[in-house]
Amino acid sequence: MNPKIEQWKRDIEKITSDVTDTIESQFIFKRLGEIVTANSKIGADNLFWDHLASSFGASLVLGITRQVDKRPEVVSLLKLLEDIKDNPGIITKQWYGDEYEKSPVLGRAFGIQSFEEHFGSKPELDPDLIEKDIQALKSATAKVARFRHTRIAHKNADERLVIDLNFAEVEAALKEVERLVIRYQLLLNQSDYNELMPSITYNWESIFRTPWIDG
């Protein structure tokens, strides 16, 4: 296998793990919000809840913006897409079909059909399609990245610059990141994810049914 493809496969696995962690954090935060809202005995105006909401919000923002980080030492979704685009001809319909041929169930014909459906009819991966995904990623995360830079990672000296960011916008950005991770998992590993949120196999909410202060 081409060393570039081997590296991209490793990168998409790390990216998938990072994004999955962020999606799981989002799930936990939203469920906690539902629990607090549904319990009239819990006041929403509470220092602990405010701290928790702020911490979760910052965690989601950082998790999203890690995927558009271009520093040399990091692995990010944006860097992966740009590297794939800058190395045209490595991923081909032929290679993609060969990967499916290893499956005793799906076979090569299915792989060729899948490539054409998701990545175009050209014999090689079209750089224009990658560029479209790059722009979609940048557009979806631009406001979140700006918020991180001016309000979380650094404190902007210009107090007149106020960037309002709500959880709906953060959720939309994360949804686009998830879509692209799933798309490139399909391209590189032929992994057919519907979503990245993992199944939780135990009752993690049971902790809230036990008093935290005993006595």
N, CA, C and O of each residue as an XYZ file, in Angstrom:
860
protein
N       0.838     -1.193      0.000
C       0.000      0.000      0.000
C       0.877      1.248      0.000
O       1.940      1.278      0.620
N       0.414      2.271     -0.704
C       1.138      3.533     -0.750
C       1.332      4.083      0.669
O       0.378      4.123      1.445
N       2.567      4.511      1.020
C       2.817      5.040      2.368
C       1.918      6.213      2.727
O       1.563      6.384      3.893
N       1.543      7.025      1.737
C       0.649      8.149      1.999
C      -0.716      7.656      2.483
O      -1.278      8.192      3.438
N      -1.226      6.656      1.827
C      -2.526      6.128      2.226
C      -2.448      5.525      3.630
O      -3.372      5.668      4.431
N      -1.338      4.852      3.914
C      -1.157      4.285      5.251
C      -1.175      5.393      6.308
O      -1.774      5.239      7.372
N      -0.505      6.516      5.997
C      -0.491      7.641      6.936
C      -1.881      8.254      7.079
O      -2.308      8.581      8.187
N      -2.586      8.410      5.959
C      -3.941      8.973      6.015
C      -4.867      8.079      6.817
O      -5.727      8.575      7.544
N      -4.705      6.771      6.696
C      -5.518      5.839      7.471
C      -5.270      6.027      8.968
O      -6.212      6.028      9.759
N      -4.022      6.183      9.350
C      -3.714      6.416     10.765
C      -4.285      7.741     11.235
O      -4.818      7.846     12.340
N      -4.170      8.750     10.387
C      -4.653     10.078     10.764
C      -6.168     10.090     10.949
O      -6.663     10.665     11.919
N      -6.914      9.463     10.033
C      -8.372      9.505     10.137
C      -8.843      8.747     11.371
O      -9.878      9.085     11.945
N      -8.094      7.725     11.785
C      -8.468      7.013     13.009
C      -8.297      7.900     14.231
O      -9.152      7.911     15.116
N      -7.197      8.643     14.284
C      -6.981      9.560     15.416
C      -8.021     10.672     15.403
O      -8.570     11.022     16.447
N      -8.292     11.226     14.232
C      -9.294     12.278     14.102
C     -10.661     11.767     14.530
O     -11.394     12.457     15.238
N     -11.003     10.563     14.102
C     -12.290      9.976     14.469
C     -12.410      9.825     15.977
O     -13.459     10.116     16.550
N     -11.341      9.372     16.621
C     -11.347      9.223     18.078
C     -11.553     10.572     18.764
O     -12.337     10.678     19.707
N     -10.848     11.602     18.291
C     -10.966     12.932     18.884
C     -12.376     13.496     18.713
O     -12.951     14.036     19.658
N     -12.924     13.370     17.519
C     -14.255     13.918     17.251
C     -15.315     13.128     18.018
O     -16.284     13.708     18.507
N     -15.142     11.826     18.125
C     -16.077     11.005     18.902
C     -16.112     11.454     20.358
O     -17.182     11.521     20.963
N     -14.941     11.762     20.923
C     -14.890     12.262     22.301
C     -15.675     13.567     22.439
O     -16.386     13.770     23.423
N     -15.541     14.445     21.450
C     -16.260     15.715     21.490
C     -17.766     15.504     21.377
O     -18.541     16.156     22.078
N     -18.177     14.607     20.507
C     -19.602     14.306     20.346
C     -20.170     13.688     21.621
O     -21.300     13.987     22.006
N     -19.400     12.839     22.269
C     -19.839     12.247     23.528
C     -19.985     13.322     24.603
O     -20.926     13.283     25.396
N     -19.062     14.279     24.633
C     -19.172     15.387     25.583
C     -20.429     16.205     25.325
O     -21.122     16.609     26.259
N     -20.714     16.444     24.053
C     -21.931     17.175     23.703
C     -23.174     16.422     24.186
O     -24.090     17.022     24.747
N     -23.197     15.116     23.966
C     -24.332     14.290     24.394
C     -24.540     14.382     25.902
O     -25.666     14.556     26.367
N     -23.448     14.264     26.669
C     -23.532     14.325     28.125
C     -24.045     15.684     28.578
O     -24.904     15.766     29.456
N     -23.522     16.748     27.981
C     -23.951     18.089     28.372
C     -25.433     18.309     28.099
O     -26.153     18.844     28.943
N     -25.890     17.893     26.913
C     -27.308     18.070     26.574
C     -28.202     17.267     27.518
O     -29.256     17.744     27.937
N     -27.776     16.049     27.849
C     -28.583     15.235     28.758
C     -28.590     15.827     30.159
O     -29.622     15.802     30.829
N     -27.483     16.350     30.608
C     -27.443     17.004     31.914
C     -28.392     18.201     31.942
O     -29.078     18.440     32.936
N     -28.421     18.935     30.856
C     -29.340     20.068     30.769
C     -30.787     19.631     30.890
O     -31.590     20.294     31.547
N     -31.120     18.514     30.255
C     -32.485     17.981     30.350
C     -32.812     17.556     31.778
O     -33.923     17.781     32.259
N     -31.837     16.938     32.456
C     -32.043     16.493     33.835
C     -32.282     17.679     34.751
O     -33.194     17.660     35.577
N     -31.460     18.714     34.605
C     -31.592     19.905     35.449
C     -32.917     20.605     35.181
O     -33.607     21.008     36.117
N     -33.271     20.749     33.921
C     -34.503     21.453     33.559
C     -35.739     20.722     34.073
O     -36.712     21.354     34.484
N     -35.700     19.393     34.049
C     -36.868     18.594     34.432
C     -37.083     18.534     35.941
O     -38.160     18.145     36.394
N     -36.087     18.910     36.718
C     -36.185     18.811     38.180
C     -36.417     20.193     38.777
O     -35.511     21.025     38.819
N     -37.644     20.426     39.239
C     -37.994     21.743     39.783
C     -37.276     22.035     41.098
O     -37.231     23.185     41.535
N     -36.712     21.004     41.732
C     -35.996     21.214     42.989
C     -34.592     21.763     42.767
O     -33.936     22.218     43.704
N     -34.144     21.716     41.527
C     -32.795     22.212     41.208
C     -32.915     23.596     40.577
O     -33.585     23.763     39.559
N     -32.286     24.552     41.163
C     -32.309     25.892     40.591
C     -31.317     26.014     39.461
O     -30.146     25.664     39.607
N     -31.787     26.510     38.337
C     -30.888     26.684     37.195
C     -29.852     27.762     37.464
O     -28.762     27.737     36.893
N     -30.194     28.722     38.344
C     -29.260     29.798     38.685
C     -28.362     29.309     39.813
O     -28.611     29.570     40.990
N     -27.312     28.593     39.423
C     -26.461     27.925     40.399
C     -25.016     28.009     39.942
O     -24.722     27.790     38.767
N     -24.119     28.323     40.856
C     -22.708     28.503     40.517
C     -22.113     27.235     39.908
O     -21.354     27.297     38.941
N     -22.468     26.077     40.489
C     -21.924     24.820     39.972
C     -22.387     24.577     38.545
O     -21.584     24.215     37.685
N     -23.692     24.776     38.281
C     -24.208     24.545     36.931
C     -23.602     25.538     35.939
O     -23.279     25.170     34.810
N     -23.448     26.792     36.359
C     -22.827     27.785     35.485
C     -21.402     27.375     35.133
O     -20.976     27.505     33.985
N     -20.673     26.883     36.122
C     -19.297     26.429     35.884
C     -19.291     25.234     34.949
O     -18.463     25.154     34.041
N     -20.215     24.300     35.169
C     -20.282     23.099     34.345
C     -20.602     23.456     32.895
O     -19.974     22.945     31.968
N     -21.582     24.335     32.710
C     -21.973     24.742     31.359
C     -20.824     25.447     30.651
O     -20.584     25.213     29.466
N     -20.114     26.309     31.374
C     -18.983     27.019     30.789
C     -17.867     26.060     30.397
O     -17.266     26.197     29.331
N     -17.592     25.086     31.266
C     -16.528     24.119     30.990
C     -16.876     23.231     29.797
O     -16.031     22.980     28.937
N     -18.117     22.759     29.749
C     -18.546     21.932     28.625
C     -18.506     22.735     27.330
O     -18.068     22.235     26.293
N     -18.966     23.984     27.395
C     -18.954     24.827     26.204
C     -17.551     25.020     25.665
O     -17.315     24.906     24.462
N     -16.618     25.313     26.564
C     -15.225     25.494     26.153
C     -14.651     24.206     25.581
O     -13.897     24.231     24.609
N     -15.013     23.073     26.193
C     -14.534     21.776     25.704
C     -15.025     21.501     24.288
O     -14.269     21.000     23.456
N     -16.284     21.826     24.010
C     -16.829     21.609     22.669
C     -16.151     22.516     21.652
O     -15.821     22.082     20.548
N     -15.945     23.761     22.020
C     -15.285     24.708     21.113
C     -13.867     24.237     20.796
O     -13.446     24.262     19.640
N     -13.141     23.814     21.812
C     -11.769     23.345     21.595
C     -11.750     22.064     20.763
O     -10.884     21.887     19.906
N     -12.706     21.174     21.019
C     -12.766     19.934     20.254
C     -13.013     20.174     18.777
O     -12.445     19.490     17.926
N     -13.859     21.142     18.475
C     -14.151     21.480     17.074
C     -12.951     22.150     16.418
O     -12.552     21.781     15.313
N     -12.383     23.126     17.096
C     -11.304     23.893     16.469
C     -10.008     23.093     16.336
O      -9.147     23.451     15.532
N      -9.857     22.022     17.104
C      -8.696     21.152     16.891
C      -8.687     20.585     15.481
O      -7.627     20.285     14.934
N      -9.871     20.439     14.892
C      -9.957     19.837     13.561
C      -9.635     20.812     12.434
O      -9.602     20.411     11.271
N      -9.399     22.074     12.750
C      -8.950     23.037     11.734
C      -7.595     23.631     12.114
O      -7.175     24.645     11.557
N      -6.931     23.004     13.049
C      -5.597     23.426     13.484
C      -4.585     23.029     12.401
O      -4.566     21.878     11.966
N      -3.763     23.955     11.976
C      -2.804     23.695     10.892
C      -1.358     23.667     11.376
O      -0.438     23.650     10.558
N      -1.143     23.663     12.684
C       0.228     23.612     13.176
C       0.892     22.303     12.749
O       0.226     21.271     12.668
N       2.196     22.336     12.476
C       2.894     21.153     11.938
C       2.805     19.927     12.825
O       2.773     18.801     12.327
N       2.764     20.131     14.139
C       2.856     18.988     15.050
C       1.514     18.314     15.338
O       1.480     17.307     16.045
N       0.420     18.838     14.812
C      -0.888     18.276     15.138
C      -1.471     17.492     13.959
O      -1.102     17.695     12.802
N      -2.385     16.600     14.295
C      -3.175     15.885     13.291
C      -4.575     16.474     13.329
O      -5.218     16.484     14.379
N      -5.046     16.961     12.201
C      -6.375     17.558     12.158
C      -7.074     17.179     10.863
O      -6.441     16.772      9.889
N      -8.381     17.320     10.875
C      -9.168     17.004      9.685
C      -8.795     17.924      8.528
O      -8.672     17.469      7.391
N      -8.616     19.202      8.805
C      -8.266     20.143      7.741
C      -6.933     19.779      7.106
O      -6.813     19.784      5.881
N      -5.936     19.466      7.912
C      -4.629     19.094      7.366
C      -4.720     17.806      6.547
O      -4.054     17.671      5.521
N      -5.532     16.878      6.995
C      -5.698     15.636      6.252
C      -6.303     15.907      4.879
O      -5.807     15.405      3.870
N      -7.363     16.692      4.838
C      -8.017     16.981      3.558
C      -7.071     17.724      2.617
O      -7.028     17.434      1.421
N      -6.325     18.667      3.147
C      -5.395     19.421      2.301
C      -4.278     18.516      1.776
O      -3.825     18.680      0.642
N      -3.838     17.571      2.593
C      -2.787     16.654      2.147
C      -3.306     15.727      1.052
O      -2.602     15.457      0.078
N      -4.522     15.246      1.208
C      -5.118     14.411      0.167
C      -5.263     15.201     -1.136
O      -4.968     14.695     -2.219
N      -5.719     16.439     -1.012
C      -5.895     17.275     -2.205
C      -4.560     17.569     -2.885
O      -4.479     17.619     -4.113
N      -3.518     17.764     -2.083
C      -2.205     18.110     -2.630
C      -1.454     16.903     -3.207
O      -0.366     17.049     -3.763
N      -2.034     15.739     -3.072
C      -1.403     14.528     -3.612
C      -2.386     13.788     -4.516
O      -2.789     12.664     -4.216
N      -2.767     14.420     -5.619
C      -3.755     13.804     -6.511
C      -3.199     12.547     -7.171
O      -1.995     12.413     -7.390
N      -4.092     11.654     -7.472
C      -3.692     10.446     -8.171
C      -3.341      9.282     -7.276
O      -3.209      8.155     -7.754
N      -3.183      9.531     -5.972
C      -2.842      8.434     -5.070
C      -4.068      7.560     -4.814
O      -3.990      6.332     -4.863
N      -5.195      8.205     -4.544
C      -6.428      7.451     -4.344
C      -7.166      7.371     -5.673
O      -7.528      8.391     -6.260
N      -7.380      6.165     -6.130
C      -8.027      5.947     -7.419
C      -9.242      5.026     -7.246
O      -9.392      4.335     -6.239
N     -10.086      5.047     -8.254
C     -11.218      4.136     -8.260
C     -10.733      2.684     -8.252
O     -11.359      1.812     -7.649
N      -9.614      2.443     -8.929
C      -9.029      1.096     -8.970
C      -8.636      0.638     -7.570
O      -8.962     -0.477     -7.162
N      -7.935      1.501     -6.834
C      -7.524      1.154     -5.470
C      -8.742      0.923     -4.585
O      -8.779     -0.032     -3.808
N      -9.727      1.786     -4.702
C     -10.933      1.678     -3.883
C     -11.649      0.356     -4.152
O     -12.078     -0.326     -3.222
N     -11.772      0.005     -5.417
C     -12.380     -1.275     -5.775
C     -11.589     -2.447     -5.241
O     -12.166     -3.434     -4.783
N     -10.251     -2.346     -5.296
C      -9.392     -3.412     -4.779
C      -9.618     -3.634     -3.284
O      -9.594     -4.769     -2.809
N      -9.839     -2.540     -2.545
C     -10.080     -2.657     -1.104
C     -11.375     -3.417     -0.833
O     -11.442     -4.232      0.087
N     -12.393     -3.149     -1.632
C     -13.662     -3.860     -1.465
C     -13.556     -5.316     -1.898
O     -14.294     -6.173     -1.410
N     -12.641     -5.587     -2.809
C     -12.467     -6.956     -3.292
C     -11.977     -7.884     -2.183
O     -12.118     -9.103     -2.278
N     -11.401     -7.301     -1.134
C     -10.933     -8.104      0.000
C     -12.098     -8.634      0.826
O     -11.945     -9.573      1.607
N     -13.266     -8.019      0.642
C     -14.435     -8.443      1.408
C     -15.111     -9.639      0.727
O     -15.382     -9.603     -0.473
N     -15.381    -10.690      1.498
C     -16.059    -11.843      0.893
C     -17.542    -11.590      0.626
O     -18.200    -12.382     -0.048
N     -18.065    -10.483      1.157
C     -19.493    -10.196      1.035
C     -19.769     -9.146     -0.027
O     -20.628     -9.342     -0.887
N     -19.038     -8.020      0.026
C     -19.371     -6.882     -0.835
C     -18.786     -7.023     -2.237
O     -19.528     -6.983     -3.218
N     -17.484     -7.185     -2.345
C     -16.861     -7.387     -3.644
C     -16.495     -6.109     -4.368
O     -16.912     -5.014     -3.991
N     -15.709     -6.273     -5.413
C     -15.154     -5.158     -6.163
C     -16.225     -4.299     -6.849
O     -16.140     -3.071     -6.830
N     -17.215     -4.933     -7.444
C     -18.249     -4.181     -8.160
C     -18.970     -3.222     -7.227
O     -19.294     -2.097     -7.606
N     -19.215     -3.669     -6.019
C     -19.858     -2.797     -5.034
C     -18.956     -1.621     -4.691
O     -19.432     -0.497     -4.528
N     -17.639     -1.877     -4.580
C     -16.689     -0.813     -4.285
C     -16.650      0.251     -5.371
O     -16.633      1.446     -5.075
N     -16.636     -0.182     -6.626
C     -16.643      0.768     -7.749
C     -17.918      1.602     -7.722
O     -17.882      2.814     -7.936
N     -19.032      0.951     -7.460
C     -20.304      1.659     -7.380
C     -20.297      2.679     -6.238
O     -20.785      3.800     -6.388
N     -19.743      2.277     -5.107
C     -19.664      3.167     -3.951
C     -18.786      4.380     -4.242
O     -19.134      5.508     -3.891
N     -17.646      4.141     -4.884
C     -16.750      5.249     -5.227
C     -17.453      6.258     -6.124
O     -17.396      7.463     -5.878
N     -18.113      5.764     -7.159
C     -18.787      6.655     -8.110
C     -19.932      7.411     -7.449
O     -20.198      8.564     -7.790
N     -20.604      6.769     -6.513
C     -21.724      7.416     -5.828
C     -21.259      8.532     -4.905
O     -21.899      9.579     -4.816
N     -20.148      8.308     -4.222
C     -19.715      9.259     -3.186
C     -18.571     10.172     -3.627
O     -18.432     11.280     -3.108
N     -17.749      9.718     -4.581
C     -16.536     10.462     -4.893
C     -16.355     10.757     -6.382
O     -15.287     11.210     -6.794
N     -17.378     10.507     -7.186
C     -17.325     10.880     -8.588
C     -16.960      9.749     -9.519
O     -16.522      8.681     -9.092
N     -17.149     10.002    -10.797
C     -16.955      8.965    -11.817
C     -15.558      8.967    -12.430
O     -15.243      8.099    -13.244
N     -14.725      9.918    -12.055
C     -13.379      9.979    -12.615
C     -12.534      8.810    -12.113
O     -12.816      8.265    -11.046
N     -11.507      8.418    -12.860
C     -10.670      7.291    -12.429
C      -9.840      7.597    -11.185
O      -9.402      6.682    -10.488
N      -9.623      8.889    -10.904
C      -8.884      9.289     -9.712
C      -9.764     10.210     -8.864
O     -10.707     10.822     -9.366
N      -9.448     10.297     -7.601
C     -10.190     11.188     -6.708
C     -10.068     12.624     -7.199
O      -8.962     13.115     -7.425
N     -11.187     13.287     -7.360
C     -11.229     14.631     -7.925
C     -10.824     15.665     -6.872
O     -11.509     15.800     -5.858
N      -9.708     16.409     -7.092
C      -9.294     17.425     -6.117
C     -10.355     18.493     -5.878
O     -10.406     19.085     -4.799
N     -11.201     18.744     -6.874
C     -12.251     19.746     -6.696
C     -13.251     19.321     -5.628
O     -13.789     20.159     -4.905
N     -13.498     18.025     -5.531
C     -14.391     17.529     -4.487
C     -13.774     17.725     -3.110
O     -14.466     18.074     -2.153
N     -12.468     17.499     -3.017
C     -11.772     17.694     -1.743
C     -11.797     19.171     -1.363
O     -12.015     19.513     -0.201
N     -11.577     20.031     -2.328
C     -11.601     21.469     -2.062
C     -12.984     21.907     -1.574
O     -13.093     22.755     -0.688
N     -14.015     21.341     -2.141
C     -15.373     21.658     -1.702
C     -15.565     21.273     -0.235
O     -16.188     22.008      0.531
N     -15.032     20.130      0.143
C     -15.121     19.699      1.542
C     -14.277     20.587      2.450
O     -14.680     20.884      3.575
N     -13.132     21.005      1.978
C     -12.284     21.912      2.760
C     -13.009     23.212      3.043
O     -12.998     23.702      4.173
N     -13.638     23.771      2.025
C     -14.359     25.025      2.196
C     -15.568     24.844      3.109
O     -15.888     25.736      3.895
N     -16.236     23.710      3.013
C     -17.380     23.432      3.889
C     -16.925     23.356      5.348
O     -17.604     23.857      6.244
N     -15.771     22.725      5.578
C     -15.221     22.618      6.925
C     -14.851     23.990      7.476
O     -15.189     24.324      8.611
N     -14.165     24.772      6.674
C     -13.764     26.110      7.117
C     -14.971     26.987      7.402
O     -15.004     27.699      8.406
N     -15.955     26.938      6.531
C     -17.152     27.762      6.697
C     -17.917     27.379      7.958
O     -18.373     28.246      8.703
N     -18.053     26.083      8.191
C     -18.839     25.610      9.329
C     -18.184     25.945     10.664
O     -18.875     26.147     11.663
N     -16.854     26.003     10.684
C     -16.127     26.180     11.945
C     -15.568     27.583     12.140
O     -14.948     27.860     13.167
N     -15.776     28.470     11.175
C     -15.124     29.795     11.212
C     -15.499     30.582     12.462
O     -14.624     31.128     13.134
N     -16.785     30.646     12.778
C     -17.211     31.432     13.925
C     -16.756     30.801     15.233
O     -16.381     31.502     16.173
N     -16.792     29.491     15.286
C     -16.331     28.787     16.485
C     -14.836     29.030     16.695
O     -14.393     29.269     17.818
N     -14.068     28.967     15.619
C     -12.625     29.194     15.713
C     -12.317     30.623     16.146
O     -11.399     30.866     16.929
N     -13.101     31.562     15.623
C     -12.892     32.964     16.006
C     -13.213     33.183     17.477
O     -12.518     33.926     18.170
N     -14.260     32.538     17.943
C     -14.640     32.627     19.354
C     -13.539     32.063     20.236
O     -13.183     32.653     21.256
N     -13.000     30.912     19.833
C     -11.918     30.304     20.613
C     -10.726     31.232     20.711
O     -10.144     31.401     21.783
N     -10.368     31.829     19.599
C      -9.163     32.654     19.567
C      -9.321     33.904     20.413
O      -8.363     34.334     21.055
N     -10.503     34.495     20.431
C     -10.676     35.782     21.105
C     -11.247     35.678     22.508
O     -11.097     36.603     23.307
N     -11.908     34.550     22.823
C     -12.587     34.473     24.113
C     -12.099     33.344     25.007
O     -12.302     33.399     26.220
N     -11.457     32.316     24.443
C     -11.046     31.171     25.265
C      -9.530     31.059     25.321
O      -8.939     31.191     26.393
N      -8.896     30.818     24.184
C      -7.448     30.630     24.189
C      -6.714     31.926     24.512
O      -5.658     31.905     25.145
N      -7.276     33.060     24.074
C      -6.658     34.365     24.317
C      -7.755     35.351     24.701
O      -8.913     35.185     24.318
N      -7.390     36.350     25.440
C      -8.311     37.422     25.752
C      -8.008     38.603     24.823
O      -6.918     39.175     24.853
N      -8.986     38.943     24.013
C      -8.781     40.003     23.044
C      -8.668     41.350     23.754
O      -9.489     41.676     24.611
N      -7.649     42.128     23.394
C      -7.455     43.435     24.011
C      -8.560     44.412     23.616
O      -8.869     45.338     24.366
N      -9.148     44.210     22.455
C     -10.196     45.096     21.975
C     -11.538     44.640     22.541
O     -12.182     43.746     21.991
N     -11.950     45.255     23.637
C     -13.197     44.848     24.279
C     -14.421     45.162     23.430
O     -15.519     44.691     23.727
N     -14.244     45.949     22.383
C     -15.382     46.258     21.517
C     -15.740     45.067     20.643
O     -16.856     44.982     20.129
N     -14.807     44.155     20.475
C     -15.065     42.988     19.648
C     -15.746     41.921     20.498
O     -15.120     41.291     21.351
N     -17.006     41.737     20.253
C     -17.785     40.735     20.978
C     -18.302     39.714     19.977
O     -18.988     40.068     19.019
N     -17.977     38.468     20.196
C     -18.429     37.402     19.307
C     -19.441     36.554     20.062
O     -19.090     35.824     20.988
N     -20.694     36.659     19.658
C     -21.751     35.863     20.279
C     -21.792     34.495     19.622
O     -21.843     34.376     18.398
N     -21.769     33.487     20.438
C     -21.797     32.115     19.933
C     -22.731     31.319     20.823
O     -22.531     31.261     22.036
N     -23.748     30.706     20.238
C     -24.668     29.910     21.035
C     -24.442     28.422     20.783
O     -23.730     28.028     19.859
N     -25.066     27.614     21.625
C     -24.846     26.173     21.534
C     -25.399     25.590     20.236
O     -24.892     24.578     19.751
N     -26.420     26.207     19.674
C     -26.960     25.719     18.401
C     -25.921     25.861     17.288
O     -25.805     24.986     16.430
N     -25.170     26.958     17.303
C     -24.123     27.163     16.300
C     -22.968     26.186     16.504
O     -22.401     25.674     15.538
N     -22.625     25.933     17.755
C     -21.580     24.952     18.054
C     -22.016     23.563     17.594
O     -21.229     22.815     17.015
N     -23.271     23.229     17.858
C     -23.795     21.925     17.458
C     -23.784     21.764     15.941
O     -23.450     20.694     15.432
N     -24.147     22.818     15.221
C     -24.147     22.757     13.752
C     -22.727     22.559     13.218
O     -22.514     21.799     12.273
N     -21.765     23.242     13.823
C     -20.369     23.087     13.398
C     -19.885     21.668     13.647
O     -19.221     21.075     12.797
N     -20.215     21.127     14.806
C     -19.787     19.769     15.135
C     -20.455     18.746     14.216
O     -19.850     17.734     13.862
N     -21.686     19.009     13.838
C     -22.396     18.102     12.936
C     -21.703     18.043     11.575
O     -21.622     16.973     10.970
N     -21.204     19.177     11.090
C     -20.498     19.190      9.812
C     -19.153     18.482      9.923
O     -18.750     17.763      9.009
N     -18.461     18.681     11.035
C     -17.207     17.964     11.259
C     -17.473     16.457     11.258
O     -16.738     15.692     10.634
N     -18.515     16.042     11.952
C     -18.863     14.617     11.988
C     -19.160     14.089     10.583
O     -18.714     13.000     10.219
N     -19.908     14.856      9.801
C     -20.243     14.423      8.435
C     -18.990     14.171      7.615
O     -18.904     13.181      6.889
N     -18.024     15.062      7.731
C     -16.803     14.931      6.945
C     -15.923     13.790      7.446
O     -15.285     13.105      6.647
N     -15.883     13.584      8.745
C     -15.121     12.449      9.278
C     -15.709     11.140      8.762
O     -14.972     10.246      8.346
N     -17.023     11.029      8.788
C     -17.685      9.825      8.275
C     -17.383      9.643      6.787
O     -17.153      8.525      6.326
N     -17.385     10.732      6.051
C     -17.113     10.676      4.608
C     -15.701     10.170      4.330
O     -15.497      9.363      3.422
N     -14.729     10.639      5.106
C     -13.341     10.233      4.829
C     -12.984      8.906      5.494
O     -11.995      8.276      5.117
N     -13.756      8.482      6.454
C     -13.644      7.104      6.918
C     -14.082      6.157      5.795
O     -13.470      5.111      5.574
N     -15.134      6.538      5.104
C     -15.595      5.728      3.979
C     -14.544      5.675      2.883
O     -14.286      4.612      2.317
N     -13.938      6.812      2.582
C     -12.941      6.861      1.527
C     -11.696      6.045      1.871
O     -11.212      5.266      1.049
N     -11.184      6.224      3.079
C      -9.882      5.652      3.423
C      -9.963      4.235      3.992
O      -9.081      3.411      3.751
N     -11.015      3.964      4.738
C     -11.122      2.659      5.397
C     -12.358      1.878      4.988
O     -12.588      0.769      5.472
N     -13.167      2.464      4.084
C     -14.413      1.837      3.651
C     -15.306      1.514      4.852
O     -16.025      0.516      4.854
N     -15.246      2.379      5.873
C     -16.056      2.221      7.084
C     -17.365      2.964      6.909
O     -17.372      4.168      6.652
N     -18.458      2.261      7.045
C     -19.770      2.832      6.761
C     -20.459      3.254      8.056
O     -21.375      2.581      8.529
N     -20.014      4.372      8.625
C     -20.626      4.905      9.842
C     -21.929      5.630      9.510
O     -22.039      6.294      8.480
N     -22.914      5.491     10.402
C     -24.089      6.356     10.348
C     -23.900      7.577     11.228
O     -24.355      8.672     10.899
N     -23.223      7.378     12.349
C     -22.910      8.455     13.281
C     -21.695      8.033     14.090
O     -21.301      6.867     14.077
N     -21.102      8.998     14.798
C     -19.905      8.696     15.582
C     -20.200      8.525     17.065
O     -19.346      8.043     17.810
N     -21.390      8.909     17.505
C     -21.731      8.751     18.915
C     -21.732      7.269     19.283
O     -22.492      6.493     18.703
N     -20.883      6.863     20.249
C     -20.825      5.442     20.618
C     -22.031      5.031     21.463
O     -22.678      5.864     22.099
N     -22.312      3.749     21.456
C     -23.365      3.211     22.317
C     -22.833      3.125     23.748
O     -21.737      2.615     23.979
N     -23.608      3.620     24.693
C     -23.239      3.528     26.108
C     -23.972      2.331     26.683
O     -25.203      2.310     26.710
N     -23.230      1.338     27.143
C     -23.812      0.040     27.481
C     -24.145     -0.112     28.965
O     -24.503     -1.204     29.405
N     -24.034      0.958     29.735
C     -24.412      0.886     31.143
C     -25.169      2.169     31.506
O     -25.148      3.142     30.751
N     -25.825      2.166     32.644
C     -26.646      3.301     33.064
C     -25.762      4.368     33.704
O     -25.593      4.397     34.923
N     -25.207      5.229     32.884
C     -24.289      6.244     33.401
C     -25.009      7.306     34.222
O     -24.370      8.042     34.975
N     -26.338      7.398     34.088
C     -27.100      8.404     34.830
C     -27.369      7.989     36.279
O     -27.886      8.786     37.061
N     -27.026      6.766     36.638
C     -27.308      6.287     37.992
C     -26.586      7.117     39.053
O     -27.022      7.169     40.203
N     -25.494      7.758     38.674
C     -24.749      8.590     39.635
C     -25.602      9.722     40.183
O     -25.372     10.193     41.298
N     -26.595     10.165     39.397
C     -27.433     11.283     39.828
C     -28.572     10.835     40.743
O     -29.319     11.673     41.249
N     -28.712      9.534     40.960
C     -29.754      9.018     41.843
C     -29.221      8.732     43.245
O     -29.937      8.221     44.107
N     -27.952      9.071     43.453
C     -27.324      8.898     44.762
C     -26.878     10.258     45.283
O     -26.213     10.999     44.560
N     -27.232     10.606     46.531
C     -26.787     11.900     47.070
C     -25.268     12.034     47.009
O     -24.541     11.113     47.380
N     -24.804     13.166     46.547
C     -23.363     13.382     46.417
C     -22.732     13.719     47.765
O     -21.564     13.411     48.001
N     -23.496     14.345     48.640
C     -23.005     14.655     49.985
C     -23.697     13.702     50.954
O     -24.917     13.750     51.111
N     -22.934     12.850     51.594
C     -23.473     11.830     52.473
C     -23.421     12.339     53.915
O     -22.350     12.476     54.506
N     -24.607     12.614     54.464
C     -24.653     13.074     55.839
C     -24.796     14.570     55.951
O     -24.848     15.103     57.059
